[in-house]
Amino acid sequence: MATVAVTGAQAKCQGKRSLWWRVHQWAGLQLSLFLAFILATGTIATLSHEIDWLLTPAMQVAPQQSPPASWGRLAASAREAAGDARIEWIYAPSEPWFAVEAVAARSNGERFRIQIDPWTAQVRGLTPWFNAQRLFRELHRSLMLPTAIGVPIVTMLAFPLLASIVTAFWVYKKWWRGFFRVPRRRKDRRNDGRRFTGDLHRFVGLWSLWFVALIGVTGVWYFVEKMGGAAPVPRPSEVLAPAQASGAPLDTLVTKARQEFPDLRINSIGFPKGQPGGVVVMGQAKALLVRERANAVMLDPDREAVVEVVRGEELSLHQRISEAADPLHFGTWGGLTTRIAWFLCGAALTGLAVTGVLIYALRLRQEATARSSGGVLAAMWRGMGVMAWPSLALLILAFALIPTKLIGE
């Protein structure tokens, strides 16, 4: 009787494990091609601004000890270089070796960038709007599709990503022991590739659990936002006329903004054509894990008056969650240091998507049917099942749309 009871319990346990395994395998195997692409583009996107710096000499400046040029001087240089185009934003350099960047739009909607020396306010060059930053951001965020279509498709991947975390605890027996089980090549070379890949997958997966959870949760939030759960963006009580302030008048407005919000570290100045209009001064202050728009001063240049002040610490819980999503998802909250850390973690996460399907392919290679039908790559493709074709179609479509972005911008 005891033997029968143990056997029944074991069968029940194996049944549960097989269910968890099937879910884990589906999340990591069937969607591996699409998931690896989204993870890889998101990883590169964290450092895409630095890629543009390497590719664009106009963005490169030598750090100086002298005081930087005022916002008014920078705006005046941008307006002169823009000609008939309208200045939309001016961004302070993210690092001392970056130029100030202004974004301008012509009457036909075409955008371009103006690179300006932060100290002399001299224009260093005009560069296209569509660059490496836009390329990887749009590939990662929406597959180059309209955001109403592309964003839900991409963010739905957050659900199987989170499912892979939950099921991993059941698939990987006594998982807590694996944190310090460093993958090593074994003396027995038979099946060593599969074993080493499996050990590496588990080891990296365990140390990446926090990051997978973070990316999954923020991805779910982006999905919720696109489905109608977005937090309201602070707006002034009055709609202001579009403005194009520069020189001394803009410096006066910046001074008033600093007087009204002394803790604000100004990182950008905008001239919205729609709401709220006027001039918007944004940056960082006391609130942690918020985008720049969470700390803003909105001004009416005609009256030289402050009409609205937004402080991150005064936002609602709903708004704070919304504002924290980007800094956490892309690692921007700690500057270049955290973005490098996010890049390395993203590369590890991309590797998990690849090694997951590789483990399956190496197992199939041991079978006679796999050896006679194309090897590892063919086995990887078969392992992805029916989802391989729609995934491949989406990726081909995304790349096919890149030229339309180049022409459109």
Summary of the structure (lengths in Angstrom):
residues: 409
radius of gyration: 25.9
end to end distance: 75.9
largest distance: 92.3
contacts: 1277
relative contact order: 0.13
helix: 60%
strand: 12%
